[in-house]
Amino acid sequence: MKGSLSVNQPAVRKAMNSFFLQVSGGQRRFRITSPYVLFPEVRKLEDRYDQVKAEVDELVARRKLPRYGDIDPIRAAEVSEGWRLYYAYMLGVPNPEATRDVPTILSFAERTPRVVNAMIAILDPGVTLKAHEGPYAGILRYHLALKVPQNNPPRLRVDGEYYTWKERESILIDDTFEHEVYNDSDDQRILVIIDIRRPMGIVADGVNRVSLRLKRKWSDHFIGHTNADI
């Protein structure tokens, strides 16, 4: 598809984001928090951490995951062309290859109604995610660290709050605040990233569900690029 999921229909997205953020507390929103109050279901995935890590390790050893610059070059120019991603579940659509590659993550995504996207994210040494804001306020973003370099581990800034990833540890972030990441270490950082629908009132949640359903047309684009080298 032409364009970019992240930058298409800017006027509509801006109005919708403003509505979602207003009903979510405005500037009083959290930046970085523990996931278990807003996303308690994820304990079921974390209970299978060793299995998740083994599946992702095998995937990364077998395949070189695509660069974000090859998936969404317009958005990548604003964030990072070198960030590497594997989409197991995109806008409610499963990647058929994920049944072999990362079945534990895919099964969790399919069985958890609030999950929007599930992916593997690799930050290679020296790769930067430039300061940017998430394009869509209808989601919150979960991180589960699978591999974190011991030497000078990568650090995340969300607005004025900072976090250094630790293996087996998880967080939930509101990525509509400006955030950035630097990997100045000598090794990869590997995360499971899961996007969930932002908890909101019934009206806002209804609008969010419809909006996400309309975005589903982009699923084949992202999943197709994930599987391009098979």
C-alpha positions in Angstrom: 0.0 0.0 0.0 1.1 3.5 -0.6 1.7 6.0 2.2 2.2 5.0 5.8 -0.1 3.7 8.5 1.5 6.1 10.9 1.0 9.3 8.9 -2.1 8.8 6.7 -5.2 10.9 7.5 -3.4 13.4 9.8 -6.4 15.6 10.5 -8.6 12.7 11.5 -5.9 11.1 13.6 -5.1 14.4 15.4 -8.8 14.9 16.4 -9.1 11.2 17.5 -5.9 11.3 19.5 -7.0 14.5 21.2 -10.3 12.9 22.3 -8.6 9.7 23.5 -6.0 11.6 25.5 -8.5 14.0 27.1 -10.7 11.1 28.4 -7.5 9.3 29.6 -6.4 12.1 32.0 -4.5 14.5 29.8 -1.0 15.3 31.1 -1.8 13.3 34.3 -1.3 10.1 32.3 1.5 7.8 33.4 4.7 7.7 31.3 6.2 4.3 32.4 4.5 1.9 34.8 4.2 -1.7 35.8 1.8 -3.5 33.4 -0.1 -5.6 35.9 -2.9 -3.1 36.9 -3.9 -2.2 33.4 -2.8 -5.4 31.6 -3.0 -8.2 34.2 -3.7 -10.8 31.5 0.0 -10.6 30.5 1.0 -12.7 33.5 -0.1 -15.7 31.5 2.5 -14.9 28.9 5.2 -14.1 31.4 4.6 -17.4 33.2 5.9 -19.0 29.9 8.9 -16.6 29.7 11.5 -19.4 29.1 9.4 -20.9 26.3 8.9 -17.4 24.7 12.6 -16.7 24.9 13.6 -20.0 23.4 11.2 -19.5 20.4 12.5 -16.0 19.8 16.2 -17.0 20.1 15.6 -19.7 17.5 13.8 -17.3 15.2 16.6 -14.7 15.4 19.3 -17.3 14.9 17.5 -18.6 11.8 16.4 -15.4 10.1 17.6 -11.8 9.8 14.5 -9.8 10.7 13.5 -7.0 8.3 14.5 -3.4 8.9 11.8 -0.9 9.8 13.1 1.2 6.9 12.0 -1.6 4.5 8.5 -1.9 6.1 7.4 1.7 6.6 10.1 4.0 5.1 8.1 7.2 5.7 7.7 6.6 9.4 11.2 5.0 9.7 12.7 8.3 8.5 11.2 9.9 11.6 12.2 7.1 14.0 14.8 4.6 12.9 15.5 2.8 9.6 17.7 0.2 11.3 15.2 -1.0 14.0 14.3 -4.6 13.1 10.8 -6.0 13.6 8.9 -9.2 13.3 5.1 -8.8 13.3 3.5 -12.0 14.8 0.0 -10.3 15.1 -0.9 -7.0 13.4 -4.2 -5.1 14.0 -6.0 -8.3 15.0 -4.6 -10.4 12.1 -2.3 -13.3 12.8 0.9 -13.9 10.8 0.5 -17.5 9.5 4.3 -18.0 9.9 4.1 -17.2 13.6 2.4 -20.5 14.3 5.8 -22.0 13.6 8.1 -19.1 14.6 6.6 -17.8 17.8 3.6 -19.9 18.7 3.5 -18.9 22.3 3.3 -15.2 21.6 0.8 -15.7 18.8 -1.5 -17.9 20.9 -1.5 -15.3 23.7 -2.3 -12.5 21.2 -5.2 -14.5 19.7 -6.7 -15.4 23.1 -6.4 -11.9 24.6 -9.2 -9.6 23.3 -7.4 -6.3 24.1 -4.3 -7.2 22.1 -3.9 -5.1 18.9 -0.3 -5.9 17.8 2.4 -8.4 19.0 5.9 -8.2 17.6 9.6 -8.9 18.2 11.8 -5.8 18.2 15.6 -5.9 17.8 17.9 -2.9 18.4 21.3 -3.7 17.1 24.4 -2.1 18.5 24.6 1.6 17.6 21.0 1.8 16.5 19.0 4.8 17.8 15.3 5.4 18.0 15.1 9.2 17.6 12.9 11.3 19.8 9.4 10.8 18.5 5.8 10.4 19.6 3.5 7.4 19.0 1.2 8.2 16.1 -2.0 6.7 17.6 -3.4 7.3 21.1 -5.7 4.3 21.1 -3.0 2.0 22.3 -0.6 1.4 25.2 2.6 -0.4 24.6 4.0 -3.3 26.7 7.7 -4.3 26.7 9.1 -7.7 27.9 12.9 -7.8 27.8 14.3 -11.1 26.4 17.9 -9.9 25.8 19.6 -6.9 27.3 23.4 -6.2 26.9 25.3 -6.2 30.2 27.8 -3.6 29.0 26.1 -0.2 28.9 22.6 -1.5 28.5 20.2 0.6 26.3 18.0 3.2 28.1 14.5 4.4 27.4 13.3 8.0 28.0 9.6 8.7 28.0 9.0 12.4 28.5 11.0 13.1 31.6 11.2 9.5 33.0 14.0 7.0 32.3 14.1 3.2 32.3 16.9 0.7 31.7 15.7 -2.7 30.5 16.3 -5.8 32.6 15.9 -9.3 31.3 12.6 -10.9 32.4 11.3 -7.5 33.5 8.3 -5.8 31.9 6.8 -2.3 31.7 3.9 -0.5 30.1 4.5 2.8 28.4 2.3 5.6 27.0 4.2 6.2 23.8 2.2 9.2 22.8 4.6 11.1 25.0 7.9 11.9 23.3 10.3 9.1 23.8 13.7 7.9 22.5 16.1 5.0 22.8 19.9 4.7 22.3 21.8 1.4 22.1 25.4 2.4 22.7 26.2 -1.1 23.9 28.1 -3.8 22.0 25.2 -6.2 21.6 21.5 -6.6 20.7 18.5 -5.6 22.8 15.5 -7.9 22.1 12.0 -7.2 23.3 8.5 -8.6 22.9 6.3 -5.6 22.3 2.5 -5.9 22.6 0.1 -3.1 21.9 -3.2 -3.2 23.8 -6.3 -1.0 23.5 -6.1 1.9 25.8 -8.5 1.5 28.7 -11.2 4.2 28.2 -14.9 4.7 28.8 -17.5 2.9 26.7 -17.9 5.6 24.1 -14.1 6.2 23.5 -13.5 2.5 23.5 -16.2 2.0 20.8 -14.6 4.7 18.6 -11.2 3.1 19.1 -12.5 -0.4 18.1 -14.0 1.0 14.9 -10.8 2.9 14.1 -8.6 -0.1 14.7 -10.9 -2.3 12.5 -10.6 0.2 9.7 -6.8 0.2 10.0 -6.8 -3.6 9.6 -6.3 -3.2 5.8 -2.6 -2.5 6.6 -2.1 -5.9 8.2 -1.1 -7.7 5.0 1.5 -5.0 4.3 3.3 -5.4 7.6 3.0 -9.2 7.8 4.1 -9.5 4.1 7.3 -7.6 4.8 7.9 -9.7 7.9 7.8 -12.8 5.8 9.5 -11.4 2.6 12.7 -13.4 3.0 11.2 -16.8 3.6 
